[in-house]
Amino acid sequence: MLKTFIDRLYMLPEAEVLRGKKLYLFAQGSLPNEDTVKSIEFLSNRLSYLMGMELKGVVTDSLDGREILNKMRI
């Protein structure tokens, strides 16, 4: 579903307003395995590249979320 979202989003003319924005991607689901996390990270990097956005973080579990929240507070 994430790949389909990316495939459709970056082709929209309206998506140009996202260029230069910061991107935090939150992927929700049951405890992902290592391969799933790698796929999500790859797709996140691809999305940020295609959209001209700055990928700030990818959250796939609560530990990732805590780390990103701590970085945002700095």
MDAnalysis code that builds the backbone (N, CA, C; Angstrom):
import MDAnalysis as mda
import numpy as np

u = mda.Universe.empty(222, n_residues=74, atom_resindex=np.repeat(np.arange(74), 3), trajectory=True)
u.add_TopologyAttr("name", ["N", "CA", "C"] * 74)
u.add_TopologyAttr("resid", np.arange(1, 75))
u.add_TopologyAttr("resname", ["MET", "LEU", "LYS", "THR", "PHE", "ILE", "ASP", "ARG", "LEU", "TYR", "MET", "LEU", "PRO", "GLU", "ALA", "GLU", "VAL", "LEU", "ARG", "GLY", "LYS", "LYS", "LEU", "TYR", "LEU", "PHE", "ALA", "GLN", "GLY", "SER", "LEU", "PRO", "ASN", "GLU", "ASP", "THR", "VAL", "LYS", "SER", "ILE", "GLU", "PHE", "LEU", "SER", "ASN", "ARG", "LEU", "SER", "TYR", "LEU", "MET", "GLY", "MET", "GLU", "LEU", "LYS", "GLY", "VAL", "VAL", "THR", "ASP", "SER", "LEU", "ASP", "GLY", "ARG", "GLU", "ILE", "LEU", "ASN", "LYS", "MET", "ARG", "ILE"])
u.atoms.positions = np.array([
    [0.814, -1.188, 0.000],
    [0.000, 0.000, 0.000],
    [0.865, 1.262, 0.000],
    [1.986, 1.213, 0.732],
    [2.865, 2.380, 0.765],
    [3.433, 2.666, -0.614],
    [3.850, 1.630, -1.319],
    [4.403, 1.823, -2.657],
    [3.348, 2.419, -3.600],
    [2.127, 1.943, -3.526],
    [1.054, 2.484, -4.360],
    [0.826, 3.953, -4.037],
    [0.840, 4.299, -2.765],
    [0.696, 5.689, -2.348],
    [1.793, 6.553, -2.968],
    [3.029, 6.095, -2.873],
    [4.166, 6.839, -3.429],
    [4.035, 6.964, -4.938],
    [3.704, 5.863, -5.608],
    [3.568, 5.881, -7.064],
    [2.542, 6.910, -7.525],
    [1.481, 7.048, -6.783],
    [0.414, 7.971, -7.186],
    [0.688, 9.403, -6.738],
    [1.297, 9.569, -5.600],
    [1.502, 10.900, -5.045],
    [2.462, 11.744, -5.866],
    [3.622, 11.213, -6.185],
    [4.640, 12.057, -6.806],
    [4.280, 12.503, -8.211],
    [3.299, 11.857, -8.836],
    [2.906, 12.243, -10.189],
    [1.862, 13.362, -10.205],
    [1.276, 13.686, -9.071],
    [0.250, 14.724, -9.023],
    [0.880, 16.113, -9.147],
    [0.329, 16.974, -9.982],
    [0.869, 18.335, -10.095],
    [0.811, 19.080, -8.761],
    [-0.214, 18.805, -7.958],
    [-0.365, 19.463, -6.665],
    [0.733, 19.075, -5.675],
    [1.414, 17.979, -5.933],
    [2.450, 17.504, -5.018],
    [3.667, 18.425, -4.991],
    [3.762, 19.329, -5.947],
    [4.894, 20.266, -6.004],
    [5.011, 21.088, -4.723],
    [3.903, 21.339, -4.052],
    [3.939, 22.133, -2.812],
    [4.709, 21.424, -1.697],
    [4.959, 20.125, -1.846],
    [5.694, 19.371, -0.837],
    [7.210, 19.489, -0.999],
    [7.676, 19.949, -2.156],
    [9.109, 20.069, -2.419],
    [9.756, 20.957, -1.352],
    [10.855, 20.454, -0.775],
    [11.593, 21.199, 0.240],
    [11.063, 21.012, 1.656],
    [9.946, 20.315, 1.814],
    [9.375, 20.086, 3.145],
    [10.091, 18.947, 3.853],
    [9.968, 18.918, 5.159],
    [10.523, 17.826, 5.967],
    [9.506, 16.688, 6.002],
    [10.036, 15.464, 5.965],
    [9.178, 14.288, 5.942],
    [9.521, 13.364, 7.106],
    [8.511, 13.053, 7.896],
    [8.583, 12.004, 8.906],
    [7.565, 10.968, 8.470],
    [7.980, 9.725, 8.322],
    [7.050, 8.694, 7.884],
    [6.787, 7.746, 9.048],
    [5.509, 7.569, 9.362],
    [5.090, 6.671, 10.426],
    [4.384, 5.489, 9.785],
    [4.923, 4.289, 9.957],
    [4.325, 3.075, 9.401],
    [3.730, 2.278, 10.559],
    [2.434, 2.068, 10.518],
    [1.737, 1.384, 11.590],
    [1.436, -0.048, 11.176],
    [1.542, -0.953, 12.116],
    [1.230, -2.348, 11.862],
    [1.747, -3.194, 13.005],
    [1.598, -4.483, 12.887],
    [2.134, -5.349, 13.924],
    [3.653, -5.396, 13.796],
    [4.300, -5.802, 14.824],
    [5.751, -5.811, 14.925],
    [6.408, -6.238, 13.600],
    [7.033, -5.288, 12.878],
    [7.618, -5.625, 11.574],
    [8.943, -6.379, 11.739],
    [9.206, -7.286, 10.805],
    [10.495, -7.975, 10.840],
    [11.543, -7.100, 10.146],
    [12.776, -7.524, 10.174],
    [13.887, -6.729, 9.638],
    [13.714, -6.415, 8.153],
    [13.255, -7.378, 7.368],
    [13.059, -7.150, 5.933],
    [11.967, -6.117, 5.672],
    [10.909, -6.153, 6.462],
    [9.836, -5.177, 6.312],
    [10.334, -3.773, 6.635],
    [11.100, -3.650, 7.704],
    [11.658, -2.345, 8.089],
    [12.566, -1.815, 6.976],
    [13.395, -2.686, 6.412],
    [14.278, -2.266, 5.310],
    [13.462, -1.789, 4.111],
    [12.376, -2.476, 3.804],
    [11.518, -2.074, 2.684],
    [10.879, -0.716, 2.940],
    [10.393, -0.521, 4.162],
    [9.774, 0.760, 4.516],
    [10.805, 1.881, 4.431],
    [12.004, 1.641, 4.929],
    [13.054, 2.655, 4.867],
    [13.439, 2.969, 3.422],
    [13.530, 1.939, 2.579],
    [13.844, 2.147, 1.165],
    [12.762, 3.006, 0.500],
    [11.503, 2.650, 0.728],
    [10.404, 3.403, 0.122],
    [10.360, 4.836, 0.642],
    [10.682, 5.038, 1.902],
    [10.706, 6.386, 2.476],
    [11.790, 7.227, 1.826],
    [12.953, 6.636, 1.650],
    [14.044, 7.344, 0.978],
    [13.682, 7.663, -0.464],
    [13.050, 6.731, -1.119],
    [12.643, 6.935, -2.511],
    [11.610, 8.060, -2.608],
    [10.632, 8.048, -1.714],
    [9.617, 9.089, -1.700],
    [10.250, 10.458, -1.481],
    [11.131, 10.569, -0.506],
    [11.750, 11.871, -0.237],
    [12.576, 12.340, -1.425],
    [13.253, 11.422, -2.103],
    [14.037, 11.773, -3.291],
    [13.125, 12.262, -4.422],
    [12.090, 11.483, -4.719],
    [11.189, 11.820, -5.823],
    [10.444, 13.128, -5.584],
    [10.118, 13.382, -4.324],
    [9.328, 14.565, -3.988],
    [10.194, 15.775, -3.651],
    [11.511, 15.584, -3.581],
    [12.386, 16.692, -3.219],
    [12.204, 17.110, -1.769],
    [11.926, 16.126, -0.920],
    [11.701, 16.395, 0.498],
    [12.914, 15.929, 1.314],
    [13.018, 16.453, 2.526],
    [14.094, 16.053, 3.428],
    [13.548, 15.006, 4.394],
    [14.018, 13.763, 4.253],
    [13.568, 12.687, 5.140],
    [14.230, 12.866, 6.496],
    [13.412, 13.124, 7.508],
    [13.917, 13.360, 8.852],
    [13.876, 12.106, 9.714],
    [12.994, 11.162, 9.382],
    [12.922, 9.949, 10.175],
    [11.812, 9.030, 9.726],
    [12.001, 7.764, 10.068],
    [11.020, 6.728, 9.759],
    [10.708, 6.008, 11.064],
    [9.435, 5.908, 11.389],
    [9.013, 5.246, 12.618],
    [8.311, 3.947, 12.254],
    [8.867, 2.838, 12.720],
    [8.238, 1.537, 12.503],
    [7.888, 0.858, 13.825],
    [8.360, 1.427, 14.938],
    [7.978, 0.915, 16.260],
    [8.105, 2.035, 17.288],
    [7.704, 1.764, 18.511],
    [7.663, 2.817, 19.527],
    [9.057, 3.338, 19.877],
    [10.083, 2.509, 19.783],
    [11.446, 2.968, 20.067],
    [11.875, 4.020, 19.043],
    [11.590, 3.768, 17.759],
    [11.879, 4.764, 16.714],
    [11.160, 6.070, 17.023],
    [9.910, 5.949, 17.429],
    [9.110, 7.129, 17.718],
    [9.707, 7.952, 18.843],
    [10.152, 7.288, 19.903],
    [10.770, 8.014, 21.021],
    [12.041, 8.717, 20.590],
    [12.860, 8.055, 19.780],
    [14.110, 8.661, 19.304],
    [13.831, 9.906, 18.471],
    [12.867, 9.834, 17.589],
    [12.537, 10.988, 16.738],
    [11.961, 12.122, 17.574],
    [11.083, 11.799, 18.523],
    [10.533, 12.852, 19.381],
    [11.641, 13.554, 20.157],
    [12.604, 12.797, 20.647],
    [13.726, 13.408, 21.368],
    [14.535, 14.321, 20.456],
    [14.765, 13.923, 19.229],
    [15.506, 14.758, 18.272],
    [14.724, 16.033, 17.947],
    [13.411, 15.932, 17.857],
    [12.585, 17.087, 17.524],
    [12.594, 18.114, 18.659],
    [12.796, 17.666, 19.869],
    [12.795, 18.575, 21.023],
    [14.087, 19.369, 21.130],
    [15.131, 18.887, 20.481],
    [16.443, 19.551, 20.566],
    [16.450, 20.810, 19.747],
])
